[in-house]
Every structure is written in structure tokens, then in C-alpha cells.
């Protein structure tokens, strides 16, 4: 069993926003300047997909849609910040399960 944090389950028909909040680990004056997302597994026509993403301040947000019933996914965000030279890069992974809700 994974020890990664979990987001609430989603239904196959949901398109919901999920937030990665870095405020507990960032310096108070640190903010995200870029964020990219990876979802695994992927490749099947009905796997969870990134339906849009954004970032602001110390939070990165992804909208997830689709998903195969009963399947678990790892959603990973890589966030670069305005601190450091070269910039600090944080990588965090969160689990999500697709259920019939």
C-alpha cells in the first residue's frame, strides 16, 4: 500500500479540481513560477486525464476528468519556484481512486 497522500475519490463522470498546497514547506516569500503534471498509468482512452491546470502563489491546481472504475492513479506535480539559483524544484505525488459514487 502506498504511503503517498490521497485525494478524495472521483467518479468516472466527474471533472473536479484538486489542489497541491505547498504552503507548509515553502518559505513565506516563495511562490510557484511553473508547474507540470504527470498522471500514471495513462494511455487507455478512458484513463484519468488532465482537463486543465493552473498555479498561483503556493498552490498548484489540476482538473481531472474520466478514469476507469476501480483503478488507482498516481498524480504527480513538479513545481519550480522563485527561490534559489538555480530555482528550487519540488516534486510531490498524490494517489486518487476512481469509484462509483
Rosetta blueprint (number, residue, H / E / L):
1 X L
2 X L
3 X L
4 X L
5 X E
6 X E
7 X L
8 X L
9 X L
10 X E
11 X L
12 X L
13 X L
14 X L
15 X E
16 X E
17 X E
18 X E
19 X E
20 X E
21 X E
22 X L
23 X L
24 X L
25 X L
26 X L
27 X L
28 X L
29 X L
30 X L
31 X L
32 X E
33 X E
34 X E
35 X E
36 X E
37 X E
38 X E
39 X E
40 X E
41 X L
42 X L
43 X L
44 X L
45 X L
46 X L
47 X L
48 X L
49 X E
50 X E
51 X E
52 X E
53 X E
54 X E
55 X E
56 X E
57 X L
58 X L
59 X E
60 X E
61 X E
62 X E
63 X E
64 X E
65 X E
66 X L
67 X L
68 X L
69 X L
70 X L
71 X L
72 X E
73 X E
74 X E
75 X E
76 X E
77 X E
78 X E
79 X E
80 X E
81 X E
82 X L
83 X L
84 X L
85 X L
86 X L
87 X L
88 X L
89 X E
90 X E
91 X E
92 X E
93 X E
94 X E
95 X E
96 X E
97 X E
98 X E
99 X L
100 X L
101 X L
